[in-house]
Structure formats: structure tokens, C-alpha cells
């Protein structure tokens, strides 16, 4: 079974399947728009839909490293960059929906929102942190920055995930089930990393530190 999973994950069609799965939520959202599913408050529902998928893809990105180690499927690393870029894609749609469709680029209204709604500041902070991660996600940038520096930079995704949870939690008025679910998922994924770090510290550094390559560099 591991051999079959490995052959599937290394297939040239595997990335195509992941891409189609990543773009499918946009198709569902557009289908809802054209079929008047968002008649109640289109801007708000669009914001919520794109925001939901942003944090979901951040969770998916964070889950790649634990899954590849627990399931012993190192090939999963092939899809982490694409999944992370989908998180950035949906957060861009989320921000654009707010600035354009909701506020029509009225900077005075946006400024008022920043004063009245702290969750917008937290969410925007998470978005800003994702920008350098998206830019430096290529193998070329790993070589330019070096494996350790690249890892350090990309750990900002942890802060982004926390910002996303806080943003969602402060946004909702009473029903906190979704942000609570995301908080639990992010908490578990970050706790796993913390546990691995403590275990590594306890064992001490290996005698020969392996040089990081674009294929082996670890972060989210």
C-alpha cells in the first residue's frame, strides 16, 4: 500500500489533481453567484466564503509536514507549495472583495473600519505576512536565501494562521463553532511542531547536519 501511494503521489497527474481540487472552491463560489445563492448580502457572503477557504488552505499547508512524517509519505512535500499558493490566492480574493465590492475603494470608509473593527487589522496583518512567503516559495529563492534563512522566513505562516483564527473569532458575533474548529486544528498542528522541536532539543544536534536543498527544506 505505501508503494501504491508513493507511485500515485509521484505521478505527473498528481499535481494536476491537487490544482483542480484547489481551484474547485472558486468554481463553487462563482456557481453560487450566478445562481443567486448570495442574494441576501453578496459582498459579505463572498468575503466569508473566500475567508473560509483561505484559512482552510493554511491548515492544509500546515498539515503537510506532519502527514508526510506520520504516514511516511515524503512525496507529499511536492504539493505544499501549491497548497500554500492557493491560500494566498484565496486571501487575495478575500481582500479584493472587501476593498472593491464591499467598500468600493472608499478609503475613508476603510479607515473607519480599521478604527471600529480590530479584526480587520489582525486579518490584514496575516495577509501581509503571506506576501513574502508567496514571493519566496520557489526553489530559486530557497537557493538565494539558504535553507535555514528560508525556513526562518517561512515560519511566519504560523503567525498568519494564528492571525486568521483571531480574525475569524473576533468577526463572528455569537456562533463560534467554525473559528473554534480552526483554532483547534491550528493549535494541534502547532503543538505537534513544538513537540518535535522539544524532542529534537532533548536529543541534541546530529553530528553531521544535512545541507538543506529545495526538495528537503522544511517549514510549514
N, C-alpha and C positions, 0 to 999 in steps of 0.2 A: 504493500500500500504506500509506504513512503516513496518508493521508486516511481510509482504511478503519479503521485502528487508532484514529485520533482520534475518529471517529464512534462506534466501539464503546465507547471509554473514557468518552465524554461521555453515553452513553445512560443513561436513568433506570434501566435494568435492570442496569447495570454494578455499582453498589454492592450491589444485591441478590445478584448472583453472588458478589461478594467476601465478603459477610456469610455466605452459605451455605457457602462454602469455609472461612471462619474457624470456623464452628460445627461443621463436619463432624468434626474430630478428637474433639470431645466425644462425638458420636454413636458413633464407633468405639470409644472407651473404654467408654462405657456398654454397648454391644453386647458387648464382651468380658466385662464384669462379669456381665451377665445370662446369658451363655453359658458361664460358669465358666472363662473363659480365664485368670483371675487367681487360680486356686485355690492356687497354690504359696505366695504371700505377697501377698495383695491390697493391704495398705497400701503396701508397698514398691513394688510394680509400679504402683500408682496414682500414687505420688509421682514415679516415674521417667517415666511417660507424660506427666503434666502438666508436669513439669520440662522434658522434651524439647520439648514444644510451646511452652513459654514462650520458650526460647532461640531456637527456630526463628522465632517471630513477631518477636522482637527483631532477628534477622538480616534478616527480610523488611522490617521497618521501616527498618533502616539501608540496605537495598538500593534503596529507592525513589528517593532523590535521585540516586545515580549512574546508575541505569537511565533516569530521565527526561531526564538530560542526555546520556548516551551515545546513547540511542535517539531523542533529540529528540522525546520524548512528554511535554510538560509536564502533560498531563492526568492522569498517574499520581499527581500530588500529591493528587488527590481522595480517594485510598484510604489515604494514610499514617496519618491519624488513626485510622481504623477498625482498621487492622492493629496499630497501637500499642496500642489499647484491648484488642484480643484478647490481646496479650502480657500486659497487666495482668490480664485475666480469667483466663488460664491460670495465672499466678503466684499469684493469689488461691486458685484451686483447689488448687494445689501446697501452699501454706502451710496451708490448711484441712485438707487430707488429713493432713499431718504433725501438726498440733495436735490434731485431733479423732479421726480414725480410727486414727492410729498411736500417739499419746500420750494420748488421751482427756483432754486438757487437764490432765494431771498436771504441774503447774509444777515440781515437784521433779525429775521425770524430764527435763523440757525443760531445766532449769538444768544438770543433769548433762551433757546432750548438748552444751550450749554450752561446757562446760569440756573435754569429751573430743573434740569434733568441730569443729575450727575452720571447716570448710567450711560449717557451718550459719550461723555468724556472717557469713561472706562473702556467702552467699546471701541472708540476711535484710537485709544492707546494700543489696544490689541491689534487693530488694523495696521497702524504704523509699524509695529514690531514685525509684522508679517512681510512688509515690503522688502527689507534687505534679505530675508530668508528666501523669498521667491527669486530675487535677482541672483543670489549666490548659490542656487540649487544645482547648478551644472557641475560636471566633472572638472571643467576648466577652472572654475572658481575654487574647487577643493584643492587643486594643484597650486593655484596662486596664493591662497591663504595658508595652506598647510593643513594637514589633518586635524591637529589639535586646535588651531585657531578657528577652523571651520566648525568643529564640534562646539566650541565655546559660544560662537555666534549663534548657532542653530539651537542652542538650549533656550534661547529666547522664546521658542514655541511653548515652553512650559508656562511662561508668564502670560503669553497670548491665550492659552487655554483657560487659565485662571481668570483673566480679564473677561473672556467670553462667558464664563459661568456667572461671574458677578454682574455683568451687563444684563444678562437674561434674568437673573434673580431680582435685580432692582427694577427691571422693566415690568414684570408681571405684578398685578395688583393683589390677587388672592390665591389663584391656582398655581402652586409652585411645584407641581409634580414633574414637569419637564426639566426645569432648571435643577431640581433636586436629583433627577436621574443623571443628568450631565455632570453634576457636581460629584456624584458617587463614582461615575466612570473615570472622570479625570483624576479624582482622588486615588482610586485603585491603581491607575496607570503610573501616577507619580510616586505613590508609595512603593510600587514594585521597583522603580528605578532607585529610590532611596535605599531600599533593602539591598539591592545589588551593589550599590556603592559602599554601604557599610560592610558587607561581606568581603568585597574587594579590599577595603582598607584593613580588615582584620587579617586577611591572608598576606598582605604586603604586596609590593610591586613585583612582577615577574622579573627573572634575571635578565632576559632579553626582551626589550619592549619592541613589539612588532610595528614596523613602519606602516602608517595609515595610507591607504590607496583610495581612489574614488569609489571602488567597489566595497571596501571594508569599513570606511569611516562611519562611525556610529553617532547618532544624535537622537532625534525624536524617537 
